[in-house]
Amino acid sequence: MHIYFSGIGGTAIGPLAIIAKQAGYSVSGSDKQDSQYIQYLKKHGIDTIHIGQSYEQIEKAHNNVPIDWYVYSSAIAIENPDAPELVFCHEQGIKMSKRDELINLILKEKQLKLIAVAGTHGKTTTTAMIIWLFKQLSLPISYSVGAKLSFGDMGQYIPSSAYFIYEADEFDRNFLAYRPHISIITGVTWDHHEIFPTREDYQEAFKEFIGQSNYTFLWEEDFTYLNLEADQTIAIQNSSLPEIQRISLAGLYNRLDAWLAIQTVHTATQQPIDSLVEHMSHFPGLQRRMEQIIPNLYSDYAHTPEKVRGCMSVATEIAAHHGQDVFVVYEPLTNRRQHFMIDDYGNCFEGARKVYWIPSYLAREDPQQRIITPRELIAHLSDPTIAEAQKRDAQLKKIIQTHLNNDAMVVCMAGGGGGSLDEWIREQFAQ
């Protein structure tokens, strides 16, 4: 079967393409722009990737090797319901679906039990931590995670595995397509406002997801926030447990994610908690989660107030150990989000000596919404004097280099993909 993946350079579709290839399918795809993820896929044997997503390109691909199944990212249909690829596949009668239908087919055909990690923040890290523990136990595992790992690929299928570990995103209600054997809720704070118009809509979606799961781990705070009723299928975790502080990872949020991963793997494998804590203390991290680009320059995926707080908890612990000041460069992800969270930033950058706030990374935007400037967003911080508006240009590069020369820590927070702050600092500093 030839599966054509649209948006193949995305952190959800890309790993699935790798999994499909390893599961025996013929794989090709397209994306609107080249990126580090596209190059990553090509290095992993998926070399038939078209940049541009035009009608002519997919027609040519179909004529070369007939496409049996067109799998597209949620962003494709949201940005343009009449996208050329969608039109072509409809005209040709090619099967079309989002990624959930293919994943469910693989789960069924390969008889895999699903471990699904959901939550507004922390799900990528927690998914990677579960994968790390399985690998440390030398247990075969299949999985999909939305970031590059130093200890494995972003996606993997192993025929002998019993479990499939999946980062279950709530965007476009994707996670509601699954019935997990075990689910993990890393934290819940209203997000993806274009999909969930009210806070209650968002909460109800998570409650539905938990109701579809055989067993769920979540924090007591989220249990209360979601107004759930206790039963034997929900394992409520206490974030104040002293055992959590035994995990030798920088940052409270990292240790909390690690505890959920430990509890999950303990349930799936019956391995002793103490042994799993020891393994977890050697977790090497993952790309764009306080990833060191060069000495003292870090990239992090933080792009909501909660994610920023999590990143700052790690950065300040590391900096304190070395006696360093922390400087932040922040690129918000999407303008539409800012209209909802402008009053939520508060003191989320607490611990930073200075924040350089650059314009938002634009994606899937509402053309009717006004673009909110960095200066306006800064005015809504608890202490606006901590931040200044900047642009991603030669002046910003000079500012970053000056701080690095003074042995300070610089953390660049950005959630965007191709052409984002993350790619810019790699181009400017990592070469």
C-alpha positions in Angstrom: 0.0 0.0 0.0 1.3 3.5 -1.0 0.6 6.1 1.7 1.1 9.7 0.8 1.6 12.0 3.9 0.7 15.6 3.5 2.5 17.9 6.0 5.1 15.2 6.4 7.6 17.7 8.0 5.3 18.2 11.0 6.1 16.7 14.4 2.9 14.5 14.3 2.9 13.3 10.7 6.7 12.9 10.3 7.0 10.2 13.0 4.0 8.4 11.6 5.6 8.2 8.2 8.6 6.5 9.7 6.4 4.0 11.6 4.4 3.3 8.4 7.6 2.6 6.5 8.9 0.3 9.2 5.5 -1.5 9.3 5.9 -2.4 5.6 4.0 0.4 3.7 5.3 2.4 0.8 5.7 6.0 1.9 6.0 9.4 0.3 4.8 12.9 1.1 4.8 16.6 0.8 5.2 19.8 2.8 4.8 23.5 2.1 8.4 24.2 3.1 11.7 22.5 3.6 12.9 22.2 7.3 15.2 20.3 9.5 12.5 17.7 10.0 12.3 17.1 6.2 16.1 16.5 6.1 15.7 14.2 9.1 13.1 12.1 7.3 15.3 11.9 4.1 18.2 10.6 6.2 15.8 7.9 7.5 15.0 6.6 4.0 11.9 8.6 3.2 13.4 10.5 0.2 10.3 11.0 -2.0 9.2 14.3 -0.5 7.7 17.2 -2.5 8.0 20.8 -1.4 5.2 23.0 -2.4 2.0 20.8 -2.2 0.7 21.7 -5.7 -1.9 19.8 -7.7 0.8 19.0 -10.4 3.2 17.6 -7.8 0.8 15.1 -6.3 -0.6 14.2 -9.7 3.0 13.4 -10.8 3.6 11.3 -7.7 0.3 9.4 -8.2 1.2 8.7 -11.9 4.6 7.3 -10.8 3.3 5.1 -8.0 -0.5 5.1 -7.5 -1.5 6.5 -4.1 -3.8 4.3 -2.1 -4.2 6.4 1.0 -3.7 10.2 1.5 -3.0 11.1 5.2 -3.0 14.8 6.0 -2.3 17.0 8.9 -5.1 18.8 10.6 -3.5 22.1 9.5 -4.1 21.3 5.8 -7.9 21.3 5.9 -8.1 24.1 8.5 -5.9 26.5 6.4 -7.5 25.7 3.1 -10.4 23.2 2.7 -9.9 23.5 -1.1 -6.2 22.7 -0.9 -4.9 21.4 -4.3 -3.9 18.0 -2.8 -7.3 17.5 -1.3 -9.0 18.4 -4.6 -6.8 16.0 -6.5 -7.4 13.1 -4.1 -11.2 13.7 -4.1 -11.2 13.7 -7.9 -9.3 10.5 -8.1 -11.3 8.8 -5.4 -8.2 8.2 -3.2 -8.9 7.3 0.4 -8.3 10.4 2.6 -8.0 10.7 6.4 -6.2 12.3 9.2 -3.5 10.4 11.1 -5.8 8.8 13.7 -7.4 6.4 11.3 -4.1 5.0 10.1 -2.8 4.8 13.7 -5.8 2.8 14.8 -5.4 0.5 11.8 -1.7 -0.2 12.8 -2.8 -0.7 16.5 -5.4 -3.3 15.4 -3.3 -5.1 12.8 -0.2 -5.3 15.0 -2.2 -6.0 18.2 -0.5 -3.2 20.1 -1.8 -1.8 23.4 -1.9 2.0 23.4 -0.2 4.2 26.0 -1.4 7.7 25.2 0.2 10.8 26.7 -2.1 13.9 26.6 -2.1 17.3 28.2 -1.7 21.0 27.5 2.0 21.0 28.4 4.6 18.3 29.1 3.3 15.6 26.9 6.3 15.4 24.5 8.8 15.2 27.4 6.7 12.6 29.3 6.3 10.5 26.1 10.1 10.6 25.6 10.6 9.6 29.2 8.4 6.6 28.9 10.3 5.6 25.8 13.6 6.0 27.6 12.5 3.8 30.5 11.3 1.0 28.1 14.7 1.2 26.3 16.6 1.1 29.6 14.7 -2.1 30.5 15.6 -3.5 27.0 12.0 -4.0 26.2 10.9 -3.7 22.6 8.6 -0.7 22.1 6.8 1.1 19.3 6.1 4.8 19.6 5.6 8.2 18.1 6.9 11.4 19.7 7.0 15.0 18.5 10.7 15.7 18.9 14.1 14.3 18.0 15.6 11.9 20.5 19.3 11.2 21.1 18.4 7.6 22.0 16.0 6.7 19.2 14.0 7.9 16.2 11.0 10.2 16.4 8.9 7.2 15.3 9.5 3.5 15.6 7.7 0.2 15.0 9.1 -3.1 16.3 7.1 -6.2 15.5 7.8 -7.8 18.9 6.5 -4.9 20.9 3.4 -5.1 23.1 2.8 -1.4 23.5 2.6 1.7 21.3 3.5 4.9 23.1 1.8 7.9 21.5 1.8 11.6 22.1 -1.9 12.2 21.9 -2.5 15.8 20.9 -5.8 17.5 21.7 -5.6 19.8 18.7 -8.5 19.2 16.3 -9.7 16.7 19.0 -7.3 14.1 17.7 -6.9 12.4 21.0 -10.6 11.5 21.1 -10.1 9.0 18.2 -8.4 6.5 20.5 -9.2 4.2 23.3 -6.0 3.9 25.3 -5.0 1.0 27.5 -3.2 3.5 29.7 -3.5 7.3 29.4 -1.5 10.0 31.1 -2.7 13.6 31.6 0.4 15.8 32.2 -1.6 19.0 32.9 -4.6 20.8 31.7 -4.9 24.5 30.9 -7.2 25.9 28.2 -5.5 26.0 24.8 -6.3 25.7 21.1 -9.1 28.2 21.4 -10.1 28.0 17.7 -11.0 24.3 18.3 -12.4 24.7 21.9 -14.2 28.1 22.0 -14.7 27.9 25.8 -12.8 26.6 28.7 -15.6 24.2 29.4 -15.3 22.7 25.9 -11.7 22.0 26.5 -12.4 20.4 29.9 -15.1 18.3 28.5 -12.8 16.9 25.8 -10.3 15.8 28.4 -13.1 14.2 30.4 -14.3 12.3 27.4 -10.7 11.2 26.7 -10.3 9.9 30.2 -13.7 8.1 29.9 -12.4 6.3 26.8 -9.3 5.0 28.7 -9.0 1.8 30.6 -6.7 3.4 33.2 -5.5 7.0 33.7 -2.8 8.8 35.6 -3.2 12.4 36.4 -2.4 15.0 39.1 -4.8 15.8 41.9 -4.9 19.5 40.7 -6.1 18.3 37.2 -8.6 15.9 38.8 -10.2 18.8 40.6 -9.9 21.2 37.7 -11.8 18.7 35.4 -14.4 18.0 38.1 -14.0 14.3 37.8 -15.5 11.6 40.0 -13.1 9.1 41.6 -13.2 5.5 40.4 -10.9 2.5 40.1 -9.8 3.5 36.6 -8.2 6.8 37.7 -4.9 7.0 39.6 -4.7 10.4 41.2 -1.1 11.5 41.8 0.1 13.9 44.6 2.6 16.4 43.3 4.0 17.0 46.8 5.2 13.4 47.3 8.8 13.5 48.6 9.7 10.6 46.3 9.4 12.9 43.4 12.4 15.0 44.6 14.6 11.9 44.5 14.6 12.1 40.7 17.9 13.7 39.8 16.6 16.0 37.0 16.8 19.8 36.8 13.4 21.5 37.1 10.4 20.7 39.1 8.2 20.3 36.0 10.7 17.8 34.6 10.5 15.8 37.8 6.7 15.8 37.8 6.7 14.6 34.2 9.2 11.9 35.2 7.0 10.7 38.0 4.1 10.2 35.7 6.4 8.2 33.3 7.7 6.1 36.1 4.2 5.3 37.4 3.1 4.3 33.8 6.0 2.0 33.1 5.7 0.5 36.6 2.1 -0.4 35.8 2.9 -1.8 32.4 6.0 -3.8 33.4 5.8 -4.3 37.2 9.4 -3.0 37.4 10.3 -1.7 40.9 9.8 2.1 41.4 13.3 2.5 42.9 14.9 1.0 39.8 12.8 3.2 37.5 13.8 6.3 39.5 17.4 5.4 39.0 17.0 5.0 35.3 15.0 8.2 35.0 17.8 10.2 36.7 19.9 9.5 33.7 17.3 10.8 31.1 19.3 12.7 28.5 16.6 15.1 27.4 15.3 15.7 23.9 15.5 18.3 21.2 14.1 21.7 21.9 13.5 21.0 25.6 16.4 23.0 27.1 18.6 21.7 24.3 22.0 23.2 24.4 22.9 24.6 20.9 26.4 25.8 21.9 27.7 26.4 25.4 25.2 28.6 27.4 22.8 29.0 24.5 19.6 26.9 24.7 16.5 26.2 22.7 13.2 25.3 24.2 9.7 24.7 22.8 8.0 26.8 25.5 5.2 28.9 23.9 2.4 29.2 26.5 2.7 30.6 30.0 2.6 27.2 31.6 5.4 25.9 29.2 7.4 29.0 29.9 7.2 28.4 33.7 8.3 24.8 33.2 11.2 26.0 31.1 12.2 28.6 33.6 12.2 26.1 36.4 14.8 24.1 34.6 16.8 27.1 33.4 17.0 28.8 36.8 18.1 25.5 38.5 20.9 25.0 36.0 22.0 28.7 36.1 22.0 28.8 39.9 24.3 25.8 39.9 26.8 27.7 37.7 26.2 31.1 39.2 24.8 32.5 36.0 22.2 35.1 35.0 19.4 33.9 32.7 18.3 35.9 29.6 15.3 34.9 27.5 14.5 35.4 23.9 10.8 34.7 23.4 8.9 34.1 20.2 5.2 33.3 20.9 3.5 30.7 18.7 0.6 32.1 16.7 -1.0 35.5 17.0 -4.5 33.9 17.6 -3.3 32.4 20.9 -2.1 35.8 22.1 -5.7 37.1 21.9 -6.7 34.6 24.6 -3.6 34.4 26.8 -2.5 38.0 26.8 -3.5 38.3 30.5 -2.1 34.9 31.5 1.7 35.6 31.2 1.9 37.3 34.5 5.2 36.4 36.2 5.9 33.4 34.1 9.4 34.7 33.2 10.3 35.0 36.9 14.0 34.3 37.4 15.0 35.9 34.1 17.3 38.9 34.2 15.9 40.2 30.9 13.4 39.0 28.3 13.7 39.9 24.6 10.2 39.6 23.1 10.1 39.2 19.3 7.0 39.1 17.0 4.8 36.0 17.1 5.4 33.0 14.7 2.4 33.0 12.4 0.6 29.8 11.5 -3.1 28.9 10.9 -4.0 32.5 11.6 -7.4 34.2 11.4 -7.0 36.9 8.9 -9.6 39.0 10.7 -7.6 39.2 13.9 -5.4 42.1 14.6 -1.7 41.2 15.0 -0.7 42.0 18.6 2.7 43.5 18.9 5.5 42.4 21.4 5.3 45.8 23.1 1.6 45.3 23.8 2.1 41.8 25.1 4.9 43.0 27.3 2.6 45.6 28.9 0.5 42.7 30.3 3.4 41.2 32.3 3.3 41.5 36.1 6.5 43.5 35.7 6.8 44.9 32.2 10.2 46.4 32.9 11.7 42.9 32.7 11.2 42.7 28.9 11.8 44.7 25.8 10.6 44.4 22.2 13.1 43.2 19.7 13.2 41.8 16.2 15.0 38.7 14.9 17.8 40.5 13.2 21.5 41.4 13.4 20.9 43.5 16.5 19.4 40.5 18.3 22.3 38.3 17.3 24.7 40.9 18.8 22.7 41.0 22.0 22.8 37.3 22.4 26.5 37.1 21.6 27.2 39.8 24.2 25.5 37.8 26.9 27.3 34.6 25.9 30.6 36.5 26.0 29.7 37.4 29.6 29.2 33.8 30.5 25.4 34.2 30.9 22.7 31.7 30.0 20.5 32.6 27.0 17.3 30.6 26.5 15.4 30.9 23.3 11.8 29.9 23.6 9.9 29.2 20.4 7.2 26.8 19.3 7.3 27.3 15.6 8.7 25.1 12.9 10.4 26.1 9.7 11.7 29.6 9.8 11.2 30.0 13.5 13.6 31.4 16.2 14.8 27.9 16.8 16.0 27.5 13.2 17.4 31.0 13.2 19.7 30.5 16.3 21.0 27.2 14.8 21.8 29.0 11.6 23.4 32.0 13.3 25.3 30.2 16.2 25.6 26.5 15.6 27.3 26.5 12.2 
